[in-house]
Amino acid sequence: MVFGGIISILIAIWIYRTAVQAKTGNTLYWVAGSVIVFLVVQTIMIYFNVMIIEIFDKDISDVYDNAGGLDSVNDSSAGIQSGTGGTLIGILFELTPFIASFFVIAVIRLMLMLKQPFAFMPLFGGVKETFIAIGESFKTSDQAAADAAPENNETKE
């Protein structure tokens, strides 16, 4: 959940910057709404992932726990999350809620906030600029002045 919290903060910053730049009005409503949508979609995807696991092998049950769970190497009843493929499926199940939530927020941002037709290229517009702005916000005034001043490397004779 820490990873999801970091992503939701980054999404809030991204939506805030977009709302301010596009002058949509009600900036904080857009930010709050995006965080709420992020959490709702994330919760739905987590339940969807659990449902997939239960459909295939009923891994999440007393039988699975009694079989030793993922600690059981030689037990074939470990189900869909056993072996190398199971590791990859586990990683996919962990990342799917975050990816789906981010994609839904990007679509809402593009179609409702910016009122543009759906297209893939502008879908994630402004993400790079958001990270650059976050990085520059950590610079002190001395560092910013040094970066803005032209360097004088000429030697006088």
C-alpha positions as CSV (number, residue, x, y, z in Angstrom):
1,M,0.0,0.0,0.0
2,V,3.0,2.3,0.4
3,F,3.6,2.1,-3.3
4,G,0.0,2.9,-4.0
5,G,0.2,5.9,-1.7
6,I,3.2,7.3,-3.5
7,I,1.5,6.8,-6.9
8,S,-1.7,8.5,-5.6
9,I,0.4,11.5,-4.4
10,L,2.1,11.7,-7.8
11,I,-1.3,11.5,-9.6
12,A,-2.6,14.3,-7.3
13,I,0.3,16.5,-8.3
14,W,-0.1,15.6,-12.0
15,I,-3.8,16.4,-11.9
16,Y,-3.2,19.6,-9.9
17,R,-0.6,20.9,-12.4
18,T,-2.9,20.0,-15.3
19,A,-5.9,21.8,-13.8
20,V,-3.9,24.9,-13.1
21,Q,-2.3,25.0,-16.5
22,A,-5.6,24.3,-18.3
23,K,-7.4,26.8,-16.1
24,T,-10.3,24.3,-15.6
25,G,-11.5,25.8,-12.3
26,N,-12.3,23.8,-9.2
27,T,-8.7,22.5,-9.0
28,L,-9.1,20.9,-5.6
29,Y,-12.2,19.1,-6.7
30,W,-10.4,17.6,-9.6
31,V,-7.5,16.5,-7.3
32,A,-9.8,15.0,-4.7
33,G,-11.9,13.3,-7.3
34,S,-8.9,11.8,-9.0
35,V,-7.6,10.4,-5.7
36,I,-11.0,8.9,-4.9
37,V,-11.3,7.3,-8.4
38,F,-7.7,6.0,-8.0
39,L,-8.6,4.3,-4.7
40,V,-11.9,2.9,-6.0
41,V,-10.4,1.5,-9.1
42,Q,-7.5,0.1,-7.1
43,T,-9.9,-1.7,-4.7
44,I,-12.0,-3.1,-7.5
45,M,-8.9,-4.4,-9.2
46,I,-7.6,-6.1,-6.0
47,Y,-11.0,-7.8,-5.6
48,F,-10.8,-8.8,-9.3
49,N,-7.4,-10.3,-8.8
50,V,-8.5,-12.3,-5.8
51,M,-11.5,-13.5,-7.8
52,I,-9.2,-14.8,-10.6
53,I,-7.0,-16.7,-8.1
54,E,-10.1,-18.3,-6.5
55,I,-11.6,-19.2,-9.8
56,F,-8.5,-21.1,-11.1
57,D,-7.4,-23.1,-8.2
58,K,-9.1,-21.9,-5.1
59,D,-5.7,-20.9,-3.7
60,I,-7.1,-18.6,-1.0
61,S,-8.6,-21.2,1.2
62,D,-7.9,-23.5,4.2
63,V,-6.7,-26.2,1.8
64,Y,-4.1,-23.9,0.4
65,D,-3.0,-22.8,3.8
66,N,-2.8,-26.4,5.0
67,A,-0.8,-27.4,1.9
68,G,1.9,-24.9,3.0
69,G,1.0,-22.1,0.8
70,L,3.9,-20.7,-1.3
71,D,6.4,-22.2,1.1
72,S,5.6,-25.7,-0.1
73,V,8.0,-26.4,-2.9
74,N,7.1,-30.0,-3.8
75,D,3.4,-29.8,-3.3
76,S,1.4,-29.6,-6.5
77,S,-1.6,-28.1,-4.7
78,A,0.1,-24.7,-4.4
79,G,-2.0,-23.7,-7.4
80,I,-1.8,-20.8,-9.8
81,Q,0.9,-19.0,-7.9
82,S,3.5,-21.9,-7.8
83,G,6.7,-22.0,-9.7
84,T,8.3,-19.4,-11.9
85,G,5.0,-18.7,-13.8
86,G,3.3,-18.2,-10.4
87,T,5.9,-15.7,-9.5
88,L,5.3,-13.7,-12.7
89,I,1.5,-14.0,-12.1
90,G,2.0,-12.7,-8.6
91,I,4.0,-9.7,-9.9
92,L,1.3,-9.1,-12.4
93,F,-1.4,-9.3,-9.8
94,E,0.5,-6.8,-7.6
95,L,1.0,-4.2,-10.4
96,T,-2.4,-4.5,-12.2
97,P,-4.3,-2.3,-9.6
98,F,-1.8,0.5,-9.9
99,I,-1.6,0.4,-13.7
100,A,-5.3,0.2,-14.2
101,S,-6.0,3.0,-11.8
102,F,-3.4,5.2,-13.4
103,F,-4.9,4.5,-16.9
104,V,-8.4,5.3,-15.7
105,I,-7.2,8.6,-14.2
106,A,-5.4,9.5,-17.4
107,V,-8.5,8.8,-19.5
108,I,-10.6,11.0,-17.1
109,R,-8.0,13.7,-17.3
110,L,-7.9,13.7,-21.0
111,M,-11.6,13.4,-21.8
112,L,-13.3,15.2,-18.9
113,M,-10.8,17.7,-17.6
114,L,-9.1,18.7,-20.9
115,K,-12.2,17.9,-23.1
116,Q,-10.1,16.2,-25.8
117,P,-11.0,13.2,-27.8
118,F,-9.4,9.9,-26.8
119,A,-5.9,9.4,-28.3
120,F,-3.0,7.5,-26.9
121,M,-0.2,10.0,-27.3
122,P,-1.7,12.9,-25.3
123,L,-3.1,10.5,-22.7
124,F,0.0,10.7,-20.4
125,G,0.9,14.3,-21.4
126,G,2.5,16.3,-18.6
127,V,3.9,13.4,-16.7
128,K,7.5,14.2,-17.6
129,E,7.0,17.9,-16.8
130,T,5.5,17.0,-13.4
131,F,8.6,14.9,-12.5
132,I,10.9,17.7,-13.7
133,A,9.0,20.2,-11.6
134,I,9.2,17.9,-8.6
135,G,12.9,17.5,-9.1
136,E,13.5,21.3,-9.4
137,S,11.4,22.0,-6.3
138,F,14.2,20.4,-4.2
139,K,16.8,22.8,-5.4
140,T,17.8,25.6,-3.0
141,S,17.9,29.2,-4.2
142,D,21.7,29.0,-4.5
143,Q,21.6,25.9,-6.7
144,A,18.9,27.5,-8.9
145,A,20.9,30.7,-9.3
146,A,24.1,28.7,-10.2
147,D,22.1,26.7,-12.8
148,A,20.6,29.8,-14.3
149,A,23.9,31.8,-14.4
150,P,26.0,31.3,-17.6
151,E,29.4,29.8,-16.9
152,N,32.4,31.9,-17.8
153,N,35.2,29.6,-18.7
154,E,37.3,32.1,-20.6
155,T,40.8,32.7,-19.3
156,K,42.1,36.3,-19.4
157,E,45.6,36.9,-20.5
